[in-house]
Amino acid sequence: MLCLRFSKIVLISLLGFFGFVSASSASEVTISHYFSDEFGKENMGKVFSRFEAATGNTMKESPVGHEDFKTDILVRGASDSLPDVFSYWAGARVQFVVDSGDLSPIDDMWARDGLDGIVAKAVADSATLYNGARYLIPMQYHYAGMFYNKKVMADAGITEMPTDWEGFMELCETLKGMGIAPIALGSKFRWPAQFWFDYLILNTAGPEIRAGVMDGSIAYDSDEVMAAVGIWMDMVNNGYFAANSNADTWTDASDKVSNGEAAMTLMGTWITGYWNGNGLTPGEDYDFFPFPTINADAPVSVVGPIDGLVVSANVQNKEGAEAFLSFFVSDVDNQIEWTKAVGAVSANVNVDPSVYNELIQRVISTVDGASNFAFNYDLATPPPVAEVGLSMFQELMESPDDYGAILSRAQDSAQSAFAQ
């Protein structure tokens, strides 16, 4: 048996020496990501090609649908079957998998590759550190704003977008009076509704109250949350949202705006990648304005996600995995091509903002001018709690008159989820 085992080792060594055993498995990096639609896979494929050409590593991908990914990655973590690298959303979701012991820290790579001089400090401080260690590199960041159809607004005689709530309500009433749905919302998969919850609490009660809701120290049926959601439900009852929001996806809502059925939608900057891909021109066919001010005393807040890449604790090719993370954020050309394709902004300080179109440059200015950058709801609270809230948003759009009871039920469920 010993001779047989020795012979096998010698045979493998000889085959390797003569080139019959490929070294590719040693340089293969497995990755799972949620950029799974045709557009996302195409652009992720371009990133893989650039990385492979630059490093000699090979990428083996397993894309998963955006919504399925949220559960899939947790199931794979529980069964120790995670890939070397996976995409994930910075904030509470990364914190959850860090606390589960499913991620490998990247502090050594961060220091070795000088990422302190590459990743914007504000992004690094808010998105990459968990329990005192680095775990994530940012792929890009997004911003959620009011994106609108310029022709619809012009035809309605609206030349200046509102900055305060009174002006915003007047805008909605004007559009409604002309038979145009002021706002499209595609809450079929729940998450697009979260931006209304986020901005209304931030703009009425402020970031500290909103943070308390996210960590469970302030109840969903508290006076502050009730007041913010009440504003939202008044808008629904006033007919300011296009009908059947829960039947539409975010792209359905985006299409309603682009074809003139609705005037605007509260959505992340990825909508620009979607619209540009459909032949629309930023600044000509569509534009954006920041969420209007409600309480002038509340700090100016912006909301959005930071997509990131992480290395699993059971990584098989750590060197290749870390090389991919470093390449993704450090290579300026890659960052420019990727962020422009997906309608996002790079966290790499060496990317000149002038490479972006004028609309995205104004997004950057809006974010830079804010006092507070908040991760959107389902990235700011633990995943089990987020499931409660996301379902609550859908229920609110279905039954706006029952919002008090809905919030109270959500509080009971959230309390149980926090205790898990």
Secondary structure, 3 states (H helix, E strand, C coil): CHHHHHHHHHHHHHHHHCCCCCCHHHHEEEEEECCCCHHHHHHHHHHHHHHHHHHCCEEEEEECCHHHHHHHHHHHHHCCCCCCEEEEECCHHHHHHHHCCCECCCHHHHHHCCHHHCECHHHHHHHCEECCEECEEEEEECCEEEEEEHHHHHHCCCCCCCCEHHHHHHHHHHHHHCCCEEECCCCCCCHHHHHHHHHHHHHHCCHHHHHHHHHCCCCCCCHHHHHHHHHHHHHHHCCCECCCHHHCCHHHHHHHHHCCCEEEEEEECHHHHHHHHCCCCECCCEEEECCCECCCCCCCEEECCEEEEEEECCCCCHHHHHHHHHHHHHCHHHHHHHHHHHCCECCECCCCHHHCCHHHHHHHHHHHCCCEEECCHHHHCCHHHHHHHHHHHHHHHHCHHHHHHHHHHHHHHHHHHHCC
